[in-house]
């Protein structure tokens, strides 16, 4: 008697695909860049960011000295590398905000002030007043992500128990929540 290994393998593959849970991931990053004065400087920033393997597309706006970075689906984005790409071509950030597509994040909330995404920890500088929903816009806090003068005015909540898995710790503020 033949054993139905082919059918069994096929069913296992289907069930494995159905059991896959989409994790939260960053979808879009918004940057304000200090010092952009011409199309060449804008192009240098754009090319520096495009080299990152998790970036799908970059759109720069010289008039507003801003950029929008679309990230690849299911790619692990490294926010610090985006900031470093801008810094390495000779500019600084005025701000760095990111849209977090919040699918499956609830399981990764460590407490009301912290969540884990991959190995990285994200500590809120202020406790969010509303639950994190589908798309969350986060403002990154730190000397790489904003002017030093503005950063010096931010009170970091360093008492947050944000145990991470060996990755980075980012400080963030909740800017907005979309359903």
C-alpha positions as CSV (number, residue, x, y, z in Angstrom):
1,X,0.0,0.0,0.0
2,X,1.3,3.4,-1.0
3,X,1.7,6.0,1.8
4,X,0.3,9.4,1.0
5,X,3.5,11.4,1.6
6,X,2.9,13.8,-1.2
7,X,-0.6,14.8,0.1
8,X,0.7,14.9,3.7
9,X,3.6,17.2,2.6
10,X,1.2,19.4,0.6
11,X,-1.1,19.8,3.6
12,X,1.8,20.6,5.9
13,X,2.9,23.4,3.6
14,X,-0.6,24.9,3.4
15,X,-1.0,24.8,7.2
16,X,2.4,26.3,7.7
17,X,1.5,29.1,5.4
18,X,-1.8,29.8,7.2
19,X,-0.1,29.7,10.6
20,X,2.4,32.4,9.6
21,X,1.7,35.6,11.5
22,X,2.7,38.9,10.0
23,X,4.8,40.8,12.5
24,X,4.7,44.5,12.9
25,X,7.1,46.3,10.7
26,X,8.1,49.8,9.6
27,X,6.4,50.8,6.4
28,X,7.5,54.4,5.7
29,X,10.1,56.7,7.2
30,X,9.9,60.5,7.0
31,X,13.0,62.6,7.4
32,X,13.7,66.3,7.7
33,X,17.3,67.1,6.6
34,X,19.3,70.1,7.7
35,X,21.6,71.8,5.1
36,X,20.0,70.7,1.8
37,X,20.6,73.7,-0.5
38,X,20.7,72.2,-4.0
39,X,19.8,69.3,-6.1
40,X,23.3,67.7,-5.8
41,X,23.1,67.6,-2.0
42,X,19.6,66.2,-2.2
43,X,20.8,63.5,-4.6
44,X,23.7,62.6,-2.3
45,X,21.3,62.0,0.6
46,X,18.9,60.0,-1.7
47,X,21.7,57.8,-3.0
48,X,23.1,57.2,0.5
49,X,19.7,56.0,1.7
50,X,19.0,53.9,-1.5
51,X,22.1,51.8,-0.7
52,X,20.4,50.3,2.3
53,X,19.1,46.8,1.5
54,X,15.7,47.3,3.2
55,X,14.8,50.5,1.3
56,X,12.4,50.2,-1.6
57,X,12.2,53.8,-2.7
58,X,13.2,57.3,-1.7
59,X,11.5,60.6,-2.6
60,X,13.3,63.8,-1.7
61,X,11.7,67.3,-1.6
62,X,14.4,70.0,-1.9
63,X,11.9,72.9,-1.3
64,X,10.9,71.5,2.1
65,X,14.3,69.7,2.8
66,X,12.4,66.5,3.5
67,X,12.3,62.9,2.3
68,X,10.0,60.0,2.3
69,X,11.5,56.5,2.4
70,X,9.4,53.5,1.5
71,X,10.6,50.3,3.0
72,X,10.5,46.8,1.5
73,X,7.7,44.6,2.7
74,X,8.8,41.9,5.2
75,X,12.3,43.5,5.5
76,X,13.9,44.3,8.8
77,X,14.4,48.1,8.8
78,X,17.3,49.6,10.7
79,X,16.3,53.1,11.7
80,X,19.8,53.9,12.9
81,X,21.3,53.1,9.5
82,X,18.9,55.5,7.9
83,X,20.2,58.3,10.2
84,X,23.8,57.2,9.6
85,X,23.3,57.3,5.8
86,X,22.3,61.0,6.1
87,X,25.1,61.8,8.5
88,X,27.7,60.0,6.4
89,X,27.1,62.3,3.4
90,X,27.5,65.4,5.5
91,X,24.0,66.4,6.8
92,X,22.0,66.2,10.0
93,X,18.4,65.3,10.7
94,X,15.8,67.7,11.8
95,X,13.4,64.8,12.5
96,X,12.9,61.2,11.8
97,X,9.4,59.7,12.0
98,X,8.2,56.3,11.0
99,X,4.9,54.6,10.3
100,X,4.7,51.2,12.0
101,X,2.3,48.8,10.5
102,X,1.0,47.2,13.7
103,X,0.1,43.6,12.9
104,X,0.8,41.2,15.7
105,X,2.5,43.8,17.8
106,X,0.3,43.1,20.9
107,X,2.2,39.9,21.7
108,X,5.4,41.9,21.7
109,X,4.3,44.6,24.1
110,X,6.6,44.4,27.2
111,X,4.5,46.8,29.2
112,X,2.6,50.0,28.4
113,X,5.9,51.9,27.9
114,X,7.8,49.5,25.7
115,X,7.6,47.1,22.8
116,X,10.0,44.7,21.0
117,X,10.3,44.5,17.3
118,X,12.7,41.8,16.2
119,X,15.5,42.2,18.7
120,X,15.2,45.9,19.1
121,X,13.4,47.6,22.0
122,X,11.3,50.8,21.6
123,X,10.8,52.7,24.8
124,X,8.2,55.5,24.8
125,X,9.3,58.7,26.4
126,X,5.7,59.3,27.5
127,X,3.2,56.5,28.2
128,X,0.8,56.3,25.2
129,X,-2.7,57.5,26.1
130,X,-4.4,55.3,23.6
131,X,-3.8,51.7,22.5
132,X,-1.5,51.1,19.5
133,X,-3.7,50.3,16.5
134,X,-3.1,49.4,12.9
135,X,-0.7,52.2,11.8
136,X,1.3,54.1,14.4
137,X,3.4,57.1,13.6
138,X,6.5,57.3,15.9
139,X,8.9,60.1,16.4
140,X,12.4,59.0,17.1
141,X,14.2,60.7,19.9
142,X,18.0,61.0,20.1
143,X,20.9,63.1,19.0
144,X,21.1,61.3,15.6
145,X,17.4,61.9,14.9
146,X,16.9,65.5,15.9
147,X,18.8,68.7,16.6
148,X,21.0,68.4,19.8
149,X,19.3,71.5,21.3
150,X,15.8,69.9,20.9
151,X,17.1,66.6,22.2
152,X,18.5,68.2,25.3
153,X,14.9,69.3,26.2
154,X,13.5,65.8,26.1
155,X,13.2,63.8,29.3
156,X,14.0,60.2,28.5
157,X,12.2,57.7,30.7
158,X,15.3,55.6,31.5
159,X,13.4,53.6,34.2
160,X,11.4,51.8,31.5
161,X,11.8,48.1,31.9
162,X,12.5,47.4,28.3
163,X,14.3,44.1,28.2
164,X,15.5,43.5,24.7
165,X,17.1,40.6,22.9
166,X,20.5,42.0,22.3
167,X,19.4,44.6,19.8
168,X,19.3,48.3,20.0
169,X,17.1,50.5,22.3
170,X,15.3,53.3,20.6
171,X,13.4,56.1,22.4
172,X,10.2,57.1,20.6
173,X,7.2,59.3,21.0
174,X,3.8,58.4,19.8
175,X,2.7,61.0,17.2
176,X,-0.5,59.5,15.9
177,X,-2.6,56.4,15.7
178,X,-4.7,55.3,12.7
179,X,-7.4,52.7,12.8
